[in-house]
Structures are given as C-alpha cells and as structure tokens.
Amino acid sequence: MVKAYCVKCRAKVDIKDPEKVTLKNGKPATRGTCPKCGTKVFRIGG
C-alpha cells in the first residue's frame, strides 16, 4: 500500500482508492483519500 500524510489526522495513512497521476512537469504522483476521515491526500513520486 502507498502511504501519504493526512493533514487532518496528523499521521501517515494508507491511501484509500489510490489513483496514479502525472504532474505538469512530468513527475508521477498518487492521489486518494484518507481511510479514517475521508480527507484528500496526495503523495509526490509514488
């Protein structure tokens, strides 16, 4: 599982429904939601 930092929970969490995206500069990133609170989380490079 890919982990990201949730600002609301203030902890690293496993990303729920991870989606691979590409930034404007061509670098990969992963976007999803926090399984605990439902806030959007984002991780660059994964």
Residue pairs with C-beta under 8 A, 6 or more apart in sequence:
1 14
1 15
2 14
2 15
2 18
2 30
2 32
2 43
2 46
3 12
3 13
3 14
3 15
3 43
4 12
4 13
4 15
4 30
4 32
4 41
4 42
4 43
5 11
5 12
5 13
5 41
5 43
6 12
6 13
6 34
6 36
6 37
6 39
6 41
7 39
8 34
8 37
8 39
9 34
9 36
9 37
9 39
13 34
13 35
13 36
13 41
14 35
15 30
15 31
15 32
15 33
15 34
15 41
15 43
16 32
16 33
16 34
16 35
17 32
17 33
18 30
18 31
18 32
19 30
19 31
19 32
20 28
20 29
20 30
21 28
21 29
21 30
21 31
22 28
22 29
23 29
23 44
27 44
27 45
28 45
28 46
29 42
29 43
29 44
29 45
29 46
30 42
30 43
30 46
31 40
31 41
31 42
31 43
32 40
32 41
33 39
33 40
33 41
34 40
34 41
